[in-house]
Amino acid sequence: QLKLADIDLPAERMEIFKNGMKIDEGYGEAVLGNPLAAVVWLARSLDEYGINLKKGEVVLAGSLTKAMDVDAGDVFEAHFENLGSVKVEF
């Protein structure tokens, strides 16, 4: 099983496809230099207000690519070099 410590998050490469066509790619370093740094920042910032992240909550660290237009029926797929893939249909 893959562990977080085994992944170089800033170097993690992702390709994004819209309706089967590659439209962009990016690296983890696009998220504050390291996606983990973004989550640490969030946790520390929330703590200043007495708010804590809870086990099981989903945290999105940020985007490796620019924002994209979405229309009904669009299918997006993101392929990560070491983390696998994710697909969503609108």
C-alpha positions as CSV (number, residue, x, y, z in Angstrom):
1,Q,0.0,0.0,0.0
2,L,1.3,3.5,-1.0
3,K,2.1,5.8,1.9
4,L,2.2,9.6,1.9
5,A,5.9,9.5,2.9
6,D,6.6,7.5,-0.3
7,I,5.4,10.2,-2.6
8,D,7.2,13.4,-3.6
9,L,4.1,15.5,-3.7
10,P,5.7,18.7,-5.2
11,A,7.0,16.5,-8.1
12,E,3.7,14.6,-8.6
13,R,2.6,15.0,-12.2
14,M,-1.0,15.2,-13.2
15,E,-2.6,15.2,-16.7
16,I,-6.2,16.4,-17.1
17,F,-8.5,15.3,-19.9
18,K,-11.8,16.8,-20.9
19,N,-14.0,14.5,-23.0
20,G,-11.0,12.3,-23.7
21,M,-8.8,15.2,-24.9
22,K,-5.7,16.2,-22.9
23,I,-6.2,19.9,-22.0
24,D,-3.5,20.6,-19.4
25,E,-0.9,19.1,-17.0
26,G,0.6,20.3,-13.8
27,Y,2.7,19.4,-10.8
28,G,2.1,19.4,-7.1
29,E,4.5,22.3,-6.6
30,A,1.7,24.5,-8.1
31,V,-0.1,24.2,-4.7
32,L,2.0,26.6,-2.4
33,G,5.1,24.7,-3.4
34,N,3.8,21.5,-1.8
35,P,0.1,20.4,-1.4
36,L,0.9,19.2,2.2
37,A,2.1,22.7,3.0
38,A,-1.4,24.0,2.0
39,V,-3.1,21.6,4.3
40,V,-0.8,22.5,7.2
41,W,-1.5,26.2,6.5
42,L,-5.2,25.5,6.6
43,A,-5.1,23.5,9.8
44,R,-3.0,26.2,11.6
45,S,-5.2,29.0,10.3
46,L,-8.4,27.3,11.5
47,D,-6.8,26.6,14.8
48,E,-6.5,30.4,15.4
49,Y,-10.3,30.4,15.4
50,G,-10.6,27.3,17.6
51,I,-11.7,25.2,14.7
52,N,-10.1,21.8,14.1
53,L,-10.1,19.5,11.1
54,K,-11.9,16.3,12.0
55,K,-11.1,12.7,11.0
56,G,-12.8,11.7,7.8
57,E,-13.2,15.3,6.5
58,V,-12.1,15.8,2.9
59,V,-9.7,18.6,2.4
60,L,-8.8,19.8,-1.1
61,A,-5.3,21.4,-1.0
62,G,-5.6,23.3,-4.3
63,S,-5.4,22.8,-8.0
64,L,-2.4,21.7,-10.0
65,T,-3.8,23.4,-13.1
66,K,-5.9,26.4,-14.0
67,A,-9.7,26.5,-13.6
68,M,-11.7,25.1,-16.6
69,D,-15.1,25.7,-18.1
70,V,-17.6,22.9,-17.5
71,D,-20.7,22.2,-19.5
72,A,-23.5,19.6,-18.8
73,G,-22.3,16.3,-20.2
74,D,-18.6,17.0,-19.9
75,V,-16.4,14.2,-18.6
76,F,-13.1,15.1,-16.9
77,E,-10.4,12.7,-16.0
78,A,-7.2,13.4,-14.0
79,H,-4.3,11.0,-14.1
80,F,-1.7,11.3,-11.4
81,E,1.7,9.8,-11.9
82,N,1.7,7.8,-8.6
83,L,-1.7,8.4,-7.0
84,G,-4.0,6.9,-9.7
85,S,-6.9,8.5,-11.5
86,V,-10.2,10.2,-10.9
87,K,-13.1,10.8,-13.2
88,V,-16.2,13.0,-13.0
89,E,-19.1,13.5,-15.3
90,F,-21.3,16.6,-15.2
